[in-house]
Amino acid sequence: MPPAPPTRRIVQRDEREAGALAERIVMFAVVTRRPRAANVVEGLSKPAAASAKKMLETIASWPSGMRQARVSLDFGLRGDQAERLASVMAEAHPALRLAMYAYMSPQQQARYPRLAAVEFRQIPGRNAWAARLVREATR
């Protein structure tokens, strides 16, 4: 009996890496140069361009918030996020500071131990603003 043929296509390492890099380039181009992002795809090599075109179509259909979130996840947090967050916390009203604390990650909260035991009132508008300030300071 002859051996069974492989069920999966073996992808060459350089093809995979070119596709992943092309997708990251497209994400960056869509966020920074949205009207001209298709021009960036045209400048890529043929193997990478195919993957990039698919990604461009997918990303173009996403709402702005989803694009920004994906870019933040893929490209990581800011290197100066702790300093930016500390600056915003220093300028915030004490009530807003407490709300911001509630929306920080445990690692970020560790920098403000004095706020851990303080309770604050739930005010939807202020809490939404606090969550947004924390997100924007860290990305």
Legacy VTK file of the C-alpha trace (Angstrom):
# vtk DataFile Version 3.0
C-alpha trace
ASCII
DATASET POLYDATA
POINTS 139 float
0.000 0.000 0.000
1.471 3.407 -0.964
1.971 6.012 1.780
-0.881 8.470 2.223
-0.243 11.902 0.741
0.219 14.715 3.235
-3.053 16.385 4.169
-1.579 19.798 4.801
0.328 22.013 2.453
3.797 22.678 3.723
4.356 26.413 3.769
7.863 27.659 3.333
9.098 29.765 6.219
9.863 32.801 4.081
6.313 32.746 2.616
4.804 32.809 6.109
7.066 35.602 7.277
6.479 37.659 4.139
2.710 37.326 4.592
2.811 38.313 8.257
5.043 41.284 7.551
2.814 42.350 4.661
-0.253 42.210 6.900
1.433 44.394 9.511
2.503 46.858 6.822
-1.075 47.021 5.551
-2.474 47.598 9.044
-0.046 50.429 9.589
-0.788 51.908 6.151
-4.542 51.779 6.698
-4.273 53.601 10.000
-1.759 56.237 8.917
-2.510 56.688 5.207
-5.972 55.272 4.717
-6.777 56.826 1.314
-3.428 55.669 -0.093
-3.122 52.282 1.631
-3.758 50.426 -1.644
-0.668 52.103 -3.125
1.434 50.541 -0.389
0.176 47.071 -1.340
1.236 47.617 -4.948
4.811 48.160 -3.796
5.087 44.774 -2.071
6.518 41.607 -3.623
4.071 39.266 -5.362
3.886 36.613 -2.598
3.351 39.270 0.052
0.945 41.333 -2.071
-1.655 38.555 -2.215
-1.801 38.283 1.563
-1.740 42.063 1.917
-4.654 42.571 -0.495
-6.822 40.162 1.492
-5.882 41.939 4.699
-6.577 45.350 3.157
-10.096 44.279 2.158
-10.743 42.878 5.622
-9.418 45.912 7.474
-11.261 48.351 5.213
-14.572 46.823 6.314
-13.843 47.306 10.027
-15.085 50.365 11.942
-12.445 52.858 13.067
-12.405 51.685 16.673
-11.782 48.105 15.665
-8.895 49.139 13.393
-7.313 51.181 16.165
-7.717 48.354 18.667
-6.136 45.816 16.313
-3.198 48.103 15.629
-2.724 48.668 19.364
-2.706 44.943 19.990
-0.388 44.130 17.108
2.077 46.949 17.615
1.992 46.923 21.409
1.687 49.511 24.103
3.700 52.678 24.273
7.078 52.533 25.914
6.315 55.681 27.904
2.851 54.607 29.012
3.665 54.762 32.741
4.880 58.359 32.483
1.904 59.411 30.353
-0.544 57.780 32.754
1.167 59.396 35.745
0.914 62.789 34.055
-2.808 62.370 33.382
-3.395 61.117 36.929
-1.566 64.112 38.387
-3.752 66.559 36.456
-7.070 64.759 37.069
-9.666 65.784 39.649
-9.607 63.412 42.652
-12.971 61.848 41.702
-11.801 61.279 38.132
-8.520 59.879 39.457
-10.448 57.245 41.446
-12.479 56.303 38.400
-9.314 56.040 36.300
-7.804 53.769 38.933
-10.768 51.400 38.552
-10.035 51.021 34.823
-6.305 50.381 35.134
-4.705 46.973 34.850
-3.377 45.422 38.083
0.172 46.329 37.030
-0.835 49.956 36.568
-2.820 50.014 39.816
0.276 48.857 41.723
1.756 52.323 41.158
-1.133 53.913 43.123
-1.596 51.784 46.269
-3.176 54.638 48.240
-6.210 54.559 45.920
-6.910 50.852 46.482
-9.008 51.317 49.627
-10.881 54.444 48.512
-14.425 53.963 47.212
-15.969 56.058 44.468
-19.484 56.551 43.164
-20.491 54.983 39.887
-21.248 57.811 37.467
-21.516 56.431 33.914
-20.303 59.524 32.058
-17.311 60.067 34.291
-16.431 56.371 34.274
-16.519 56.235 30.483
-14.268 59.295 30.348
-11.881 57.741 32.875
-11.675 54.499 30.894
-10.941 56.478 27.729
-8.195 58.494 29.438
-6.487 55.319 30.645
-6.706 53.714 27.183
-5.369 56.781 25.398
-2.514 57.306 27.858
-1.295 53.758 27.370
-1.483 53.405 23.599
LINES 1 140
139 0 1 2 3 4 5 6 7 8 9 10 11 12 13 14 15 16 17 18 19 20 21 22 23 24 25 26 27 28 29 30 31 32 33 34 35 36 37 38 39 40 41 42 43 44 45 46 47 48 49 50 51 52 53 54 55 56 57 58 59 60 61 62 63 64 65 66 67 68 69 70 71 72 73 74 75 76 77 78 79 80 81 82 83 84 85 86 87 88 89 90 91 92 93 94 95 96 97 98 99 100 101 102 103 104 105 106 107 108 109 110 111 112 113 114 115 116 117 118 119 120 121 122 123 124 125 126 127 128 129 130 131 132 133 134 135 136 137 138
